Amino acid sequence: AILRRMERISRQGGARRGFSEGIGGEFGYKRQDMALLNHGSFGAAPASVLAKQAQFKKQFESQPDEWYFGGLLKKGLMSGNEKVATAINASTSQVCLVENLSVATTIVAQHWGEKLRKDLETSSLSERNQILMLDWKYGACKHCLAAYCTGPLHSGEIVEAKIGFPLLSQSEVLEAVERTLKSHKIRFAFIDHITSQPTALMPIRQIIALCRQYGVEEICVDGAHAFGILDSIDCKQLDADFYMSNCHKWGFAPHSATFLYCKHIHTPTLKHRTIHSDTFLYCKHIGYLSPLQTHTLKHRMIHSDTFLYCRHIHTTTLKHRKHIHVV
């Protein structure tokens, strides 16, 4: 199939040249003597979006106090929050923007760890104390869950569903997940939507359904690479308890911006890992937002221009450009 596609591209003749003169010109700032493949780590925003970011940064730096103390920063954060909520079919009270996915993972890990710790303190140990992950999980997420949910203070245990490699079909993933659910006492599940290394789109709706079927209490979806890559993310339809994704990778937001979605039932118990003194940054559904440098806050003001660009230039067009460039 790949060879046939390459032949079609070759027969198109000037397809690549025409593309470069159009949309491809947005990426002319990238080095042209190599095919850059690791945009999954840092993103690859179009030149017009980068120009808008630079314009915004200049406005911010011209009078930071007006933004920080005059309400423009708060207004921008709320606007970005609303745009993300609309994009993933959620209410604004279910979504919050944080620094990065590690922070979002920490918020969920602390939430689960607190539940496990309280069970130990009250001697009301649940027969379920295991956390399900895929063996293709992102290492940093496993380390975070291990730090906050395992050990003598929490009694949690991480269990991996063994997918193996190579992966020939999504049914293999579902079979591995169901085997693990049957043979273990899983209380929480932390599942990738698109795995990092190796890369594959997981059948996330079916995995969530299996977890519900086997009585998993709470499910978190690590969608680090999903926002901007997939045609849509519908958190209401997915029915996960938590969903997180980066906006600075394929969503073309500045570095770095991540959204964390959670069901309303969990919002009273979620807290950011650090407390901030500025009350206007308080977010009732996960405690306080970022206490870090001011520039990390303005990065999370997602521009409407970014979303307009993503809608105008369909994801498949960008995939087509990347395929031609690599070939």
Salt bridges, closest charged atoms under 4 A:
ASP33 OD2 - ARG31 NH2 2.78
GLU61 OE2 - LYS57 NZ 3.60
GLU61 OE2 - LYS298 NZ 3.85
GLU99 OE1 - HIS272 NE2 3.14
GLU114 OE2 - ARG117 NH2 2.29
ASP119 OD2 - ARG187 NH1 2.68
GLU121 OE2 - ARG117 NH1 2.23
GLU160 OE2 - LYS137 NZ 2.86
GLU160 OE2 - LYS142 NZ 2.72
GLU160 OE1 - LYS162 NZ 3.43
GLU217 OE2 - LYS115 NZ 2.91
GLU217 OE1 - ARG187 NE 2.84
GLU218 OE1 - HIS111 NE2 2.95
GLU218 OE2 - LYS115 NZ 2.42
GLU218 OE2 - HIS266 ND1 3.65
ASP231 OD1 - HIS314 NE2 3.77
ASP239 OD2 - ARG212 NE 3.70
ASP239 OD1 - LYS263 NZ 2.58
ASP241 OD2 - ARG212 NH2 2.99
ASP241 OD1 - HIS266 NE2 2.72
ASP278 OD2 - HIS276 ND1 3.41
